[in-house]
Amino acid sequence: MRCVLLSEILDLRDHLSSVIDQLGDITFVDHQEGYTANDVQLAVAWHPPGNAFDNYPNLKAVCSIGAGADSILACPSLRDDIDVVRVVDPAQAQMMSGFVLWNVIWHQRRFATYLAQQRDRIWQRPSQRDAKDVPVGILGYGEIGRRVAHDLRMLGFPVSVWSRSEKSTPQGISEFHGPAGLAAMLPETEVLVNLLPLTPETQGILNGALFKRMRHGGYLIHVGRGEHMVEKDVLLALDNGQLSGASLDVFPSEPLDPHHPFWSHPGIIVTPHDACDVSMDAIKATVDATADALRNGRRPSQTVDRVRGY
Ligand SMILES: NC(=O)c1ccc[n+]([C@@H]2O[C@H](COP(=O)([O-])OP(=O)(O)OC[C@H]3O[C@@H](n4cnc5c(N)ncnc54)[C@H](OP(=O)(O)O)[C@@H]3O)[C@@H](O)[C@H]2O)c1
């Protein structure tokens, strides 16, 4: 089976060298602008070039190399008959959970205050807050959101989760769904964790109107996709005290411009889209299983619902 590598921001042959070495029964070919290849059935993609899919009339499936497939779904040449497959990796969810917990505790235990005090050589104990007094709301209760909610609950934080469709949740995790559910959850939310996929409905969801509905002085942990966030609204909410801080891992334009105000804002922690990596083993398993499904005339698993957009 021939599989084409499609990315305009990443050298996938280099990035996936260990995966390519291990999948000896797949021939990986590089995308060539304007060159039509009828024998390519499979693609691996991350931010593919806009017209990339035009060159592969017999392509049946495309694998993302991450949990999100938004950059593939946004590609104008993607045809309706191509299955889009994403990576589902429990190890990635665990890594994301560690990242979110670290940031929730950063806020709860006032680490920014300790750092400022150390800079000025001040020996002073800020008042401590019990986890039970810091309610956390999670946007997105999918593969990753479920793990994060579980782990926060184990540490004693009151946890609420919000998704599109109604869910049953374990005891101690409050469930909300749909627009009315979001309106009901936000006033009780001090720390807001964004773990939504990027779709037309979720784009720009982290905006001034939403921050106003949270507990005053709340904290934002944004690990979804950059375009969920209205950047000027985040700055405004920090400057007027609506938010007391924000940990931002993803940005509408990456890498973040060196002159961007986020870098130097005292209330913001910037990380370079690094909340959690997906393992090469998980990518390998996804590509392998997708190739196997195509060889056997089956539909691949872990496909994105093209109507929902995730
Ligand atoms: N920063 C990083 O390093 C990093 C790494 C990995 C992933 N991510 C981000 O994390 C996201 C989530 O990954 P995942 O694997 O957990 O995704 P997932 O399993 O597809 O779960 C998505 C969740 O979002 C909910 N949702 C989608 N649209 C919604 C809407 N309009 N209103 C309310 N809820 C909505 C879904 O609701 P239903 O359950 O009702 O369908 C589901 O609970 C990825 O798409 C990506 O953006 C970031």
The ligand as a Tripos MOL2 file, in Angstrom:
@<TRIPOS>MOLECULE
LIG
   48    52     1     0     0
SMALL
NO_CHARGES

@<TRIPOS>ATOM
      1 N1         -2.6340   21.2990   23.3970 N.am      1 LIG1
      2 C1         -2.3610   20.0580   23.0570 C.2       1 LIG1
      3 O1         -1.1880   19.6540   23.1010 O.2       1 LIG1
      4 C2         -3.4810   19.1330   22.6670 C.ar      1 LIG1
      5 C3         -3.2110   17.7500   22.5690 C.ar      1 LIG1
      6 C4         -4.2730   16.8920   22.2820 C.ar      1 LIG1
      7 C5         -5.5440   17.3810   22.0750 C.ar      1 LIG1
      8 N2         -5.7620   18.7400   22.1540 N.ar      1 LIG1
      9 C6         -7.1290   19.2900   21.9490 C.3       1 LIG1
     10 O2         -8.0570   18.5790   22.7490 O.3       1 LIG1
     11 C7         -9.2360   18.3640   21.9730 C.3       1 LIG1
     12 C8        -10.0860   17.2740   22.5710 C.3       1 LIG1
     13 O3         -9.5330   15.9940   22.3000 O.3       1 LIG1
     14 P1        -10.3730   14.6650   22.6230 P.3       1 LIG1
     15 O4         -9.6030   13.5300   22.0820 O.co2     1 LIG1
     16 O5        -10.7950   14.6560   24.0370 O.co2     1 LIG1
     17 O6        -11.6720   14.9480   21.6890 O.3       1 LIG1
     18 P2        -13.0540   14.1400   21.6410 P.3       1 LIG1
     19 O7        -12.8870   12.7850   22.2270 O.co2     1 LIG1
     20 O8        -13.5540   14.2630   20.2420 O.co2     1 LIG1
     21 O9        -14.0310   14.9660   22.6230 O.3       1 LIG1
     22 C9        -14.5190   16.2160   22.2740 C.3       1 LIG1
     23 C10       -15.5050   16.6840   23.3380 C.3       1 LIG1
     24 O10       -15.9170   18.0310   23.0030 O.3       1 LIG1
     25 C11       -17.3350   18.0610   23.0090 C.3       1 LIG1
     26 N3        -17.8360   19.0580   22.0360 N.ar      1 LIG1
     27 C12       -17.5680   19.1500   20.7080 C.ar      1 LIG1
     28 N4        -18.2670   20.1690   20.1610 N.ar      1 LIG1
     29 C13       -18.9870   20.7140   21.1600 C.ar      1 LIG1
     30 C14       -19.9180   21.7760   21.2210 C.ar      1 LIG1
     31 N5        -20.2460   22.4980   20.1280 N.pl3     1 LIG1
     32 N6        -20.4860   22.0650   22.4220 N.ar      1 LIG1
     33 C15       -20.1830   21.3370   23.5190 C.ar      1 LIG1
     34 N7        -19.3170   20.3130   23.5270 N.ar      1 LIG1
     35 C16       -18.7270   20.0020   22.3580 C.ar      1 LIG1
     36 C17       -17.7810   16.6680   22.6240 C.3       1 LIG1
     37 O11       -19.1450   16.4950   23.0130 O.3       1 LIG1
     38 P3        -19.8940   15.0720   22.8120 P.3       1 LIG1
     39 O12       -19.2570   14.1570   23.8330 O.co2     1 LIG1
     40 O13       -21.2930   15.3560   23.1390 O.co2     1 LIG1
     41 O14       -19.6320   14.6330   21.4120 O.co2     1 LIG1
     42 C18       -16.7710   15.8290   23.3990 C.3       1 LIG1
     43 O15       -17.1860   15.6730   24.7430 O.3       1 LIG1
     44 C19        -8.6690   18.1120   20.5580 C.3       1 LIG1
     45 O16        -9.6300   18.2890   19.5510 O.3       1 LIG1
     46 C20        -7.6020   19.1780   20.4900 C.3       1 LIG1
     47 O17        -8.2180   20.3960   20.1120 O.3       1 LIG1
     48 C21        -4.7560   19.5970   22.4350 C.ar      1 LIG1
@<TRIPOS>BOND
     1     1     2 1
     2     2     3 2
     3     2     4 1
     4     4     5 ar
     5     4    48 ar
     6     5     6 ar
     7     6     7 ar
     8     7     8 ar
     9     8     9 1
    10     8    48 ar
    11     9    10 1
    12     9    46 1
    13    10    11 1
    14    11    12 1
    15    11    44 1
    16    12    13 1
    17    13    14 1
    18    14    15 2
    19    14    16 1
    20    14    17 1
    21    17    18 1
    22    18    19 2
    23    18    20 1
    24    18    21 1
    25    21    22 1
    26    22    23 1
    27    23    24 1
    28    23    42 1
    29    24    25 1
    30    25    26 1
    31    25    36 1
    32    26    27 ar
    33    26    35 ar
    34    27    28 ar
    35    28    29 ar
    36    29    30 ar
    37    29    35 ar
    38    30    31 1
    39    30    32 ar
    40    32    33 ar
    41    33    34 ar
    42    34    35 ar
    43    36    37 1
    44    36    42 1
    45    37    38 1
    46    38    39 2
    47    38    40 1
    48    38    41 1
    49    42    43 1
    50    44    45 1
    51    44    46 1
    52    46    47 1
@<TRIPOS>SUBSTRUCTURE
     1 LIG1         1 GROUP 0 **** ****
